[in-house]
């Protein structure tokens, strides 16, 4: 007998640990110890930073300049119209006009000149391109000073300061850094003007001209006891550009210790122009739809009749309505011709070739068929211009139809 030996499973235990697991645990321990050390020696500092609302930033592109002036105790005020020039200005102030396109009335322009002559400081951003054919730019201050603005890229629409993102992207590709040197400054001031535009001093009266290597962007003129500074653009002072290069320091050079008034009056197209430029097909479709609705509501065809009663009409009313409709639609003469044609066709069914006979023989045939005298039948062939003849023809046709049908009808 075969001896059975029990079989047991060979269970083995591997006590070795993976190298990756050990490396991960070591790194985790080091990071935990580093965090504990940083938290032990870190000093917590809390501060409150007040940020303006998005609406306020969009409405005022120079809000950052106002906040910068508040930090240094200066005063910068932004105005969105030219009502500031309705009263005399303080010569100790600085006036910045960011858009020279807005025309000034003669009275306001005279007050602005008086402000500069008495020692005021005016900074003007040139917007009008000089027209060589016309010999002027249309801006009285620029033309009087001899400052001309030209474009490097032909006809370019200047970007509004309201769209900071698009303006910033545009300046990344079309702007270059200008090194402005001043006597009181130890090193040049870096300002990024838009090189799509440049200035020319045609009068030769500018005492200071600065810009990049290729283009001039800053012209300064003496005017009375004051100074007029003409810039090719002031976008570098906007909210999105003030923190770049020396833009903030450049503004502080002019405004330190003085009150500054910035007149921001953009040349915004009207709603009608914007709609036509971006949605002309929608505007045309809407206009056509409105015109169609007005036409549908206002158009009238024929006279207005009173509303019919809901009661059932009698037979005579139906006949009168049908006769009135046929009279208005066809006319009396056409109805008479139709009745006469129908009568002659009815006679031709009983007398062969009746329609081919001359009128005299037709009268004889009708006389023999209806026993109506020939003198009465001659009325059928007369002209209907006379109303009496027209009435006689209608009556005669009705009489003949009744006699042909074998009906005796006596009035």
TORMI-120486 format. One record per residue (C-alpha): residue number from 0; x, y, z. Coordinates in nm, 2 decimals, padded with zeros to 4 digits. Layout:
N
    k       u       v       w
  NUM       X       Y       Z
...
//
This chain:
411
    k       u       v       w
    0   00.00   00.00   00.00
    1   00.13   00.34  -00.11
    2   00.22   00.57   00.17
    3   00.06   00.92   00.14
    4   00.27   01.21   00.25
    5   00.10   01.55   00.31
    6   00.20   01.85   00.10
    7   00.24   02.18   00.26
    8   00.25   02.53   00.09
    9   00.59   02.69   00.11
   10   00.52   03.04   00.25
   11   00.80   03.29   00.22
   12   00.81   03.65   00.37
   13   01.02   03.91   00.19
   14   01.13   04.18   00.45
   15   01.32   04.40   00.19
   16   01.18   04.75   00.13
   17   01.17   04.92  -00.22
   18   01.44   05.18  -00.27
   19   01.18   05.42  -00.43
   20   00.96   05.40  -00.12
   21   01.26   05.48   00.10
   22   01.36   05.78  -00.12
   23   01.00   05.91  -00.12
   24   00.97   05.89   00.26
   25   01.30   06.07   00.30
   26   01.20   06.36   00.07
   27   00.87   06.39   00.25
   28   01.05   06.41   00.59
   29   01.29   06.68   00.46
   30   01.01   06.89   00.33
   31   00.81   06.85   00.65
   32   01.12   06.96   00.86
   33   01.18   07.26   00.63
   34   00.82   07.37   00.67
   35   00.84   07.34   01.05
   36   01.16   07.55   01.05
   37   01.01   07.82   00.83
   38   00.70   07.84   01.04
   39   00.92   07.87   01.35
   40   01.12   08.16   01.23
   41   00.87   08.33   01.00
   42   00.72   08.67   01.10
   43   00.37   08.73   01.00
   44   00.29   09.08   00.87
   45  -00.06   09.19   00.78
   46  -00.15   09.49   00.57
   47  -00.45   09.63   00.40
   48  -00.44   09.74   00.03
   49  -00.73   09.94  -00.11
   50  -00.79   09.87  -00.48
   51  -01.02   10.08  -00.69
   52  -01.32   09.92  -00.85
   53  -01.31   09.81  -01.21
   54  -01.57   10.06  -01.31
   55  -01.37   10.35  -01.17
   56  -01.05   10.22  -01.35
   57  -01.24   10.20  -01.69
   58  -01.39   10.54  -01.65
   59  -01.06   10.71  -01.56
   60  -00.75   10.59  -01.74
   61  -00.53   10.82  -01.52
   62  -00.66   10.69  -01.19
   63  -00.31   10.55  -01.11
   64  -00.16   10.90  -01.14
   65  -00.42   11.03  -00.88
   66  -00.33   10.75  -00.64
   67   00.04   10.82  -00.69
   68  -00.01   11.18  -00.61
   69  -00.20   11.09  -00.30
   70   00.10   10.89  -00.18
   71   00.33   11.20  -00.21
   72   00.07   11.45  -00.08
   73   00.02   11.61  -00.42
   74  -00.31   11.68  -00.59
   75  -00.40   11.54  -00.93
   76  -00.76   11.60  -01.06
   77  -00.90   11.45  -01.38
   78  -01.17   11.64  -01.58
   79  -01.37   11.49  -01.86
   80  -01.47   11.82  -02.02
   81  -01.33   12.17  -02.09
   82  -01.55   12.36  -01.85
   83  -01.23   12.42  -01.65
   84  -01.15   12.70  -01.89
   85  -01.48   12.89  -01.83
   86  -01.30   13.07  -01.55
   87  -00.94   13.21  -01.52
   88  -00.69   12.94  -01.41
   89  -00.43   12.96  -01.14
   90  -00.08   13.01  -01.30
   91   00.07   12.79  -01.03
   92  -00.11   12.48  -01.15
   93  -00.01   12.24  -01.43
   94  -00.27   12.16  -01.70
   95  -00.25   11.84  -01.90
   96  -00.47   11.81  -02.21
   97  -00.46   11.46  -02.34
   98  -00.66   11.52  -02.66
   99  -00.61   11.83  -02.87
  100  -00.88   11.72  -03.12
  101  -01.16   11.88  -02.91
  102  -01.19   12.23  -03.04
  103  -01.20   12.51  -02.79
  104  -01.41   12.82  -02.81
  105  -01.23   13.15  -02.86
  106  -01.30   13.25  -02.50
  107  -01.17   12.93  -02.36
  108  -00.86   12.94  -02.59
  109  -00.79   13.29  -02.48
  110  -00.80   13.20  -02.11
  111  -00.56   12.91  -02.18
  112  -00.32   13.14  -02.35
  113  -00.35   13.39  -02.05
  114  -00.28   13.10  -01.81
  115   00.05   13.01  -01.99
  116   00.16   13.37  -02.04
  117   00.12   13.43  -01.66
  118   00.36   13.15  -01.58
  119   00.14   12.84  -01.62
  120   00.27   12.50  -01.74
  121   00.07   12.33  -02.02
  122   00.13   11.98  -02.14
  123  -00.05   11.90  -02.47
  124  -00.08   11.57  -02.64
  125  -00.09   11.62  -03.02
  126  -00.37   11.43  -03.20
  127  -00.41   11.61  -03.53
  128  -00.18   11.51  -03.81
  129  -00.04   11.80  -04.01
  130  -00.18   11.83  -04.36
  131   00.09   11.95  -04.59
  132  -00.16   12.03  -04.87
  133  -00.37   12.25  -04.64
  134  -00.07   12.39  -04.45
  135  -00.22   12.33  -04.11
  136  -00.34   12.06  -03.87
  137  -00.66   12.23  -03.75
  138  -00.53   12.26  -03.39
  139  -00.48   12.63  -03.31
  140  -00.21   12.57  -03.05
  141  -00.01   12.33  -03.25
  142  -00.02   12.56  -03.56
  143   00.07   12.87  -03.36
  144   00.37   12.69  -03.21
  145   00.48   12.52  -03.53
  146   00.46   12.17  -03.38
  147   00.36   11.91  -03.64
  148   00.25   11.56  -03.58
  149   00.32   11.29  -03.85
  150   00.25   10.92  -03.88
  151   00.51   10.66  -03.96
  152   00.26   10.40  -04.08
  153   00.03   10.60  -04.30
  154  -00.33   10.63  -04.19
  155  -00.35   10.48  -03.84
  156  -00.64   10.51  -03.60
  157  -00.51   10.60  -03.25
  158  -00.62   10.35  -02.98
  159  -00.85   10.48  -02.70
  160  -00.71   10.47  -02.35
  161  -01.02   10.29  -02.24
  162  -00.90   09.96  -02.38
  163  -00.59   09.91  -02.18
  164  -00.53   09.55  -02.29
  165  -00.53   09.62  -02.66
  166  -00.33   09.94  -02.61
  167  -00.07   09.75  -02.42
  168  -00.04   09.48  -02.68
  169  -00.02   09.74  -02.96
  170   00.26   09.93  -02.78
  171   00.47   09.61  -02.74
  172   00.51   09.60  -03.12
  173   00.51   09.97  -03.21
  174   00.69   10.14  -02.92
  175   01.05   10.21  -02.85
  176   01.22   10.35  -02.54
  177   01.33   10.71  -02.56
  178   01.61   10.84  -02.34
  179   01.52   11.19  -02.22
  180   01.81   11.39  -02.07
  181   01.75   11.68  -01.84
  182   02.00   11.91  -01.67
  183   01.89   11.83  -01.32
  184   01.88   11.45  -01.36
  185   02.20   11.25  -01.32
  186   02.09   10.99  -01.58
  187   01.85   10.98  -01.87
  188   01.49   10.91  -01.81
  189   01.34   10.61  -02.00
  190   01.00   10.67  -02.15
  191   00.83   10.44  -02.40
  192   00.66   10.66  -02.66
  193   00.46   10.51  -02.95
  194   00.69   10.53  -03.25
  195   00.40   10.52  -03.49
  196   00.39   10.90  -03.45
  197   00.66   11.16  -03.43
  198   00.68   11.54  -03.39
  199   00.86   11.81  -03.60
  200   00.94   12.16  -03.49
  201   00.88   12.36  -03.81
  202   00.92   12.70  -03.65
  203   01.25   12.64  -03.48
  204   01.13   12.80  -03.16
  205   01.14   12.49  -02.95
  206   01.41   12.52  -02.68
  207   01.41   12.15  -02.60
  208   01.36   11.85  -02.84
  209   01.38   11.49  -02.72
  210   01.28   11.14  -02.83
  211   01.42   10.82  -02.95
  212   01.71   10.77  -03.20
  213   01.48   10.80  -03.50
  214   01.18   11.01  -03.39
  215   01.11   11.32  -03.18
  216   00.84   11.28  -02.92
  217   00.88   11.59  -02.70
  218   00.89   11.96  -02.79
  219   00.90   12.24  -02.53
  220   00.83   12.61  -02.61
  221   00.85   12.93  -02.41
  222   00.52   13.12  -02.42
  223   00.52   13.44  -02.22
  224   00.64   13.35  -01.87
  225   00.52   12.99  -01.90
  226   00.61   12.67  -02.09
  227   00.41   12.46  -02.34
  228   00.52   12.10  -02.37
  229   00.39   11.91  -02.67
  230   00.40   11.52  -02.66
  231   00.34   11.28  -02.94
  232   00.12   11.07  -02.70
  233   00.05   11.03  -02.33
  234  -00.05   10.67  -02.33
  235   00.25   10.59  -02.11
  236   00.08   10.77  -01.82
  237  -00.23   10.55  -01.84
  238  -00.32   10.29  -01.57
  239  -00.16   10.00  -01.77
  240   00.17   10.18  -01.85
  241   00.25   10.40  -01.55
  242   00.45   10.12  -01.38
  243   00.68   10.06  -01.67
  244   01.03   10.22  -01.72
  245   01.05   10.57  -01.57
  246   00.69   10.68  -01.66
  247   00.59   10.75  -01.30
  248   00.91   10.94  -01.23
  249   00.87   11.14  -01.55
  250   00.53   11.26  -01.43
  251   00.67   11.34  -01.09
  252   00.93   11.57  -01.25
  253   00.66   11.80  -01.37
  254   00.41   11.77  -01.09
  255   00.62   11.76  -00.77
  256   00.48   12.00  -00.52
  257   00.22   12.14  -00.76
  258  -00.15   12.09  -00.84
  259  -00.21   11.91  -01.17
  260  -00.54   11.91  -01.37
  261  -00.57   11.64  -01.64
  262  -00.83   11.70  -01.90
  263  -00.93   11.37  -02.05
  264  -01.18   11.42  -02.33
  265  -01.16   11.13  -02.57
  266  -01.30   11.16  -02.92
  267  -01.55   10.88  -02.90
  268  -01.75   10.80  -03.21
  269  -02.13   10.83  -03.19
  270  -02.35   10.53  -03.14
  271  -02.48   10.56  -03.49
  272  -02.13   10.55  -03.64
  273  -02.03   10.25  -03.42
  274  -02.35   10.06  -03.52
  275  -02.29   10.13  -03.89
  276  -01.92   10.03  -03.87
  277  -01.97   09.70  -03.68
  278  -02.33   09.60  -03.76
  279  -02.43   09.76  -04.08
  280  -02.62   09.46  -04.21
  281  -02.81   09.43  -03.88
  282  -02.90   09.80  -03.90
  283  -03.03   09.77  -04.26
  284  -03.23   09.46  -04.17
  285  -03.39   09.63  -03.87
  286  -03.47   09.94  -04.08
  287  -03.64   09.72  -04.35
  288  -03.83   09.53  -04.08
  289  -03.96   09.85  -03.92
  290  -04.06   09.99  -04.26
  291  -04.24   09.67  -04.35
  292  -04.43   09.68  -04.02
  293  -04.53   10.04  -04.07
  294  -04.64   09.97  -04.42
  295  -04.85   09.66  -04.31
  296  -05.02   09.86  -04.04
  297  -05.09   10.18  -04.24
  298  -05.17   10.06  -04.59
  299  -05.54   10.08  -04.69
  300  -05.70   09.94  -05.00
  301  -06.04   10.08  -05.10
  302  -06.31   10.24  -04.89
  303  -06.40   10.12  -04.55
  304  -06.74   09.95  -04.53
  305  -06.95   09.90  -04.22
  306  -06.93   09.57  -04.06
  307  -07.20   09.33  -04.18
  308  -07.46   09.19  -03.94
  309  -07.43   08.83  -03.84
  310  -07.80   08.78  -03.93
  311  -07.86   08.57  -04.24
  312  -07.93   08.79  -04.55
  313  -08.23   08.74  -04.77
  314  -08.20   08.62  -05.13
  315  -08.26   08.98  -05.26
  316  -07.97   09.10  -05.05
  317  -07.74   08.84  -05.20
  318  -07.85   08.94  -05.55
  319  -07.80   09.31  -05.48
  320  -07.45   09.24  -05.33
  321  -07.36   09.02  -05.63
  322  -07.48   09.28  -05.87
  323  -07.30   09.56  -05.69
  324  -06.97   09.36  -05.69
  325  -07.00   09.28  -06.06
  326  -07.08   09.64  -06.15
  327  -06.78   09.78  -05.96
  328  -06.55   09.51  -06.09
  329  -06.66   09.49  -06.46
  330  -06.84   09.81  -06.53
  331  -07.19   09.86  -06.68
  332  -07.10   09.85  -07.04
  333  -06.91   09.52  -07.01
  334  -07.20   09.36  -06.82
  335  -07.44   09.48  -07.10
  336  -07.22   09.33  -07.37
  337  -07.20   09.00  -07.17
  338  -07.58   08.99  -07.14
  339  -07.63   09.06  -07.51
  340  -07.37   08.79  -07.61
  341  -07.54   08.54  -07.38
  342  -07.88   08.62  -07.54
  343  -07.75   08.58  -07.90
  344  -07.59   08.25  -07.81
  345  -07.92   08.12  -07.67
  346  -08.09   08.22  -08.00
  347  -07.81   08.06  -08.21
  348  -07.88   07.73  -08.05
  349  -08.23   07.74  -08.20
  350  -08.14   07.91  -08.53
  351  -07.83   07.78  -08.71
  352  -07.58   08.05  -08.81
  353  -07.77   08.32  -08.64
  354  -07.44   08.49  -08.53
  355  -07.33   08.51  -08.90
  356  -07.64   08.70  -09.02
  357  -07.64   09.08  -09.06
  358  -07.83   09.28  -08.80
  359  -08.14   09.33  -09.02
  360  -08.19   08.95  -09.07
  361  -08.11   08.90  -08.70
  362  -08.39   09.13  -08.61
  363  -08.63   08.93  -08.83
  364  -08.53   08.60  -08.67
  365  -08.58   08.75  -08.32
  366  -08.92   08.89  -08.42
  367  -09.04   08.55  -08.55
  368  -08.91   08.38  -08.23
  369  -09.04   08.62  -07.97
  370  -09.32   08.82  -08.15
  371  -09.16   09.15  -08.05
  372  -09.20   09.43  -08.31
  373  -08.90   09.52  -08.52
  374  -08.91   09.88  -08.41
  375  -08.85   09.77  -08.05
  376  -08.57   09.52  -08.15
  377  -08.37   09.79  -08.33
  378  -08.27   09.93  -07.98
  379  -08.04   09.63  -07.93
  380  -07.80   09.76  -08.20
  381  -07.79   10.13  -08.10
  382  -07.50   10.29  -07.91
  383  -07.51   10.28  -07.53
  384  -07.38   10.63  -07.48
  385  -07.73   10.76  -07.41
  386  -07.85   10.65  -07.06
  387  -08.21   10.61  -07.19
  388  -08.10   10.37  -07.47
  389  -07.89   10.18  -07.21
  390  -08.20   10.13  -06.99
  391  -08.41   10.02  -07.29
  392  -08.15   09.77  -07.39
  393  -08.14   09.61  -07.05
  394  -08.52   09.59  -07.03
  395  -08.54   09.44  -07.38
  396  -08.28   09.18  -07.31
  397  -08.46   09.06  -07.00
  398  -08.79   09.04  -07.20
  399  -08.64   08.85  -07.48
  400  -08.47   08.60  -07.25
  401  -08.81   08.53  -07.08
  402  -08.99   08.49  -07.41
  403  -08.72   08.25  -07.55
  404  -08.74   08.04  -07.24
  405  -09.12   08.02  -07.28
  406  -09.21   08.24  -06.99
  407  -09.47   08.51  -07.00
  408  -09.36   08.80  -06.79
  409  -09.57   09.11  -06.79
  410  -09.49   09.42  -06.59
//
